[in-house]
Amino acid sequence: MGEASAPVMALRPVAFRYKQAEPDSPDRYGLIAEIAPDIVVYDAEGRPYSARCHLLAPMLLNEMQKQQRTIEELKEVNMLLLQRVGKLEQGAETLAKVQNFPKSD
């Protein structure tokens, strides 16, 4: 799927209420999806009408898997950096001990 799922990250979830709805009617939920034209269904006049929600699951899964790979890579980088910091701290402690030795005359 590669980058074909990238537009799904630009989708914007919204809550709305139909203009003709009763005042106490519950909110509806939807997506602002014009950024992802493969998902949008247009009405006869060419206006966005709906979204092909069945396409969202595989696209979201692909994006989640890409994020998981990034997380795993960042964990590895973080571990290496923590190891380097530990070595630097040990070196700093050693240097501090050496500098505190009494001077011989």
C-alpha positions as CSV (number, residue, x, y, z in Angstrom):
1,M,0.0,0.0,0.0
2,G,3.0,2.3,0.6
3,E,2.1,6.0,0.6
4,A,-1.4,5.4,-0.8
5,S,-2.7,5.6,2.8
6,A,-0.9,8.9,3.7
7,P,-4.0,11.1,3.0
8,V,-5.9,9.3,5.7
9,M,-3.7,11.1,8.3
10,A,-5.2,14.4,7.0
11,L,-8.8,13.4,7.7
12,R,-10.4,15.5,10.3
13,P,-13.0,13.9,12.6
14,V,-16.0,16.2,13.4
15,A,-19.2,16.1,15.4
16,F,-22.2,17.7,13.8
17,R,-26.0,18.0,14.0
18,Y,-28.3,18.1,11.0
19,K,-29.9,21.5,10.5
20,Q,-33.4,20.0,10.4
21,A,-32.8,17.8,13.4
22,E,-34.7,18.1,16.7
23,P,-32.9,20.3,19.3
24,D,-32.3,17.3,21.6
25,S,-31.1,15.0,18.8
26,P,-27.7,13.4,19.4
27,D,-24.6,14.6,17.7
28,R,-23.5,12.8,14.6
29,Y,-19.9,12.0,13.8
30,G,-18.1,12.1,10.5
31,L,-15.0,13.1,8.6
32,I,-13.8,16.1,6.6
33,A,-12.4,13.9,3.8
34,E,-12.0,16.2,0.7
35,I,-8.2,15.8,1.2
36,A,-8.6,12.1,0.4
37,P,-10.5,12.0,-2.9
38,D,-10.4,8.2,-3.1
39,I,-12.5,8.0,0.0
40,V,-15.1,10.7,-0.9
41,V,-18.4,10.0,-2.5
42,Y,-19.9,12.9,-4.4
43,D,-23.6,13.6,-5.0
44,A,-25.2,14.3,-8.4
45,E,-24.2,18.0,-8.1
46,G,-20.6,17.2,-7.4
47,R,-20.6,18.0,-3.7
48,P,-19.0,15.8,-1.1
49,Y,-21.8,13.5,0.2
50,S,-20.3,10.7,2.1
51,A,-17.1,8.7,2.7
52,R,-16.3,5.1,1.7
53,C,-15.6,4.1,5.3
54,H,-14.8,0.5,4.3
55,L,-11.6,1.8,2.7
56,L,-10.5,3.5,6.0
57,A,-9.7,0.3,7.9
58,P,-6.9,-1.0,5.7
59,M,-5.5,2.5,5.2
60,L,-5.5,3.2,9.0
61,L,-3.9,-0.2,9.6
62,N,-1.1,0.7,7.1
63,E,-0.5,4.0,8.8
64,M,-0.5,2.4,12.2
65,Q,2.0,-0.2,11.0
66,K,4.3,2.6,9.6
67,Q,4.0,4.4,13.0
68,Q,4.9,1.2,14.8
69,R,8.0,0.8,12.7
70,T,9.0,4.4,13.5
71,I,8.4,3.8,17.2
72,E,10.6,0.7,17.1
73,E,13.4,2.6,15.3
74,L,13.1,5.4,17.8
75,K,13.3,3.0,20.7
76,E,16.6,1.6,19.3
77,V,18.0,5.1,18.9
78,N,16.9,6.0,22.4
79,M,18.6,2.9,23.8
80,L,21.9,3.8,22.0
81,L,21.7,7.4,23.3
82,L,21.0,6.2,26.8
83,Q,24.1,3.9,26.6
84,R,26.2,6.9,25.4
85,V,24.9,9.1,28.2
86,G,25.8,6.4,30.7
87,K,29.4,6.2,29.4
88,L,29.7,10.0,29.4
89,E,28.5,10.1,33.0
90,Q,31.0,7.4,34.0
91,G,33.7,9.4,32.3
92,A,32.7,12.5,34.1
93,E,32.7,10.7,37.4
94,T,36.2,9.4,36.7
95,L,37.4,12.8,35.7
96,A,36.0,14.4,38.8
97,K,37.8,11.8,41.0
98,V,41.1,12.4,39.2
99,Q,40.8,16.2,39.6
100,N,40.2,15.8,43.4
101,F,43.4,13.9,44.0
102,P,45.6,15.7,46.5
103,K,48.5,17.4,44.8
104,S,52.0,16.1,45.6
105,D,54.7,18.6,46.4
